[in-house]
Structure formats: C-alpha cells, structure tokens
Amino acid sequence: MLIYEINNLVIEKGTDFSKSIKLYNEDRSPLGINTSFSGVSKLRKHPSSISVYSFKVGINTNDSSVNISMASSITSQLPSGRCYFDILLTHGLINPLTEKTVYGTIMVNDTVSL
C-alpha cells in the first residue's frame, strides 16, 4: 500500500467538509479495498496537541477510495491556520493490520459569517 502525503486541503470553518482519496498499491493498481477495511482519521493543530477532532471515515469498495468528512458543527470549532491530519486503515479479519495510508496538512480558514 502506498502512503500519500497531502498538503493542499482546505477547510472553511462552519462548513461541511468532505474529501475522497483513491488508494493504490505500490505498482499503481487499485488497492482492492474490501469489507474487512475500517478507518480512523483525526486532525490536530500540532501532532502532539491535546485537542483532537475526528473525521468520519467511509470506505468505498467499488473504487478503492477512502472518504473523510466533518460536519459544520465540528469545523466551526477547529483552530485556524495550518493543522495536521492522518488516516489509519485497519484490514484483515484474522490478523488485523493497521497502517497509516494518508497524512499531511490542512489549512483551516476563518469564516466571517459565523
């Protein structure tokens, strides 16, 4: 499984956020996600920050993608500026394996109309 670094995401405070990311094997073939996959994704101002904000994680077996989303009620609470995030996927039913698949930064912009 490839590990992706993504640094160009933007969340506008107080709005709904969603991003779909296709995952590939090292040979660039689709990852082949199945129903044994589950995921977790979190955002922090700094990697060691105590305050943590969770994304909802969806797994799409049809196109080998993972979707992260966050409701406006949560994005309105995010700290402004550059924040850090990652996505961990767990797969396998007998011997589960957890891997970091995506990591990077997200710019959180203030919204004046809140």
C-alpha positions in Angstrom: 0.0 0.0 0.0 1.3 3.5 -0.9 1.4 6.2 1.7 0.2 9.5 0.5 1.2 13.0 1.7 -1.5 15.6 1.0 -0.9 19.2 1.8 -3.3 21.2 -0.2 -6.6 20.6 1.6 -8.7 23.5 2.9 -11.5 23.5 5.5 -13.7 26.6 5.7 -14.8 27.0 9.4 -18.5 26.4 9.9 -19.0 24.5 6.6 -19.3 20.8 5.8 -16.1 19.2 4.6 -15.6 16.0 2.5 -12.7 14.6 0.6 -12.4 11.3 -1.3 -8.9 9.8 -1.8 -8.3 6.9 -4.1 -5.8 4.3 -2.8 -3.3 2.3 -4.8 -0.7 -0.5 -4.4 2.9 0.3 -5.0 2.5 -0.9 -8.6 -0.2 1.7 -9.1 -3.0 -0.9 -9.3 -6.2 -0.1 -7.2 -5.7 -1.2 -3.6 -8.6 -3.6 -3.6 -10.4 -2.5 -0.5 -12.9 -5.0 0.8 -15.4 -5.1 3.7 -12.7 -6.0 6.2 -11.3 -2.5 6.0 -12.1 0.2 8.6 -10.6 3.6 9.2 -9.9 6.4 11.6 -8.8 9.9 10.9 -8.1 12.8 13.2 -7.0 16.4 12.9 -4.8 18.4 15.4 -3.3 21.8 15.4 0.1 20.2 16.1 0.9 16.4 16.0 1.2 16.4 19.8 -1.8 18.7 20.6 -4.2 17.6 23.3 -7.2 18.9 21.3 -8.2 16.4 18.7 -11.0 16.5 16.1 -12.3 13.3 14.4 -13.3 12.9 10.8 -16.0 10.4 9.8 -14.3 7.8 7.6 -16.1 6.0 4.8 -14.6 3.1 2.8 -15.7 2.7 -0.8 -15.0 -0.9 -2.0 -16.2 0.0 -5.6 -13.4 2.4 -6.4 -10.8 1.7 -3.8 -11.2 5.0 -2.0 -11.5 6.4 1.5 -13.6 9.4 2.2 -13.1 11.7 5.2 -15.8 14.1 6.2 -16.5 16.5 9.0 -19.8 18.3 9.8 -20.1 22.1 10.1 -20.8 21.8 13.8 -17.2 20.4 14.2 -15.4 22.5 11.6 -16.7 25.7 13.4 -14.7 24.6 16.5 -11.4 23.9 14.6 -8.3 26.1 15.3 -7.5 28.5 12.4 -4.4 28.0 10.3 -2.3 25.0 9.4 -3.4 21.7 11.1 -2.2 18.1 10.8 -4.1 15.0 9.9 -3.7 11.4 9.0 -5.8 8.4 8.0 -5.2 4.9 9.5 -6.7 1.9 7.9 -7.2 -1.5 9.6 -7.7 -4.6 7.4 -7.8 -8.3 7.8 -10.2 -10.3 9.9 -7.9 -13.0 11.4 -4.7 -10.9 12.0 -5.8 -7.3 11.7 -3.1 -4.9 10.4 -3.2 -1.1 10.9 -1.3 1.1 8.5 -1.0 4.9 8.1 -2.2 5.5 4.5 -2.5 9.2 4.2 -1.0 12.1 6.2 -0.4 15.8 5.7 -1.7 19.3 6.5 -5.0 21.1 6.2 -5.4 24.8 6.2 -8.4 25.9 8.3 -9.7 29.3 7.2 -11.9 31.6 9.3 -15.4 32.2 8.1 -16.7 35.8 8.8 -20.4 34.9 8.6 -20.5 32.6 11.6 
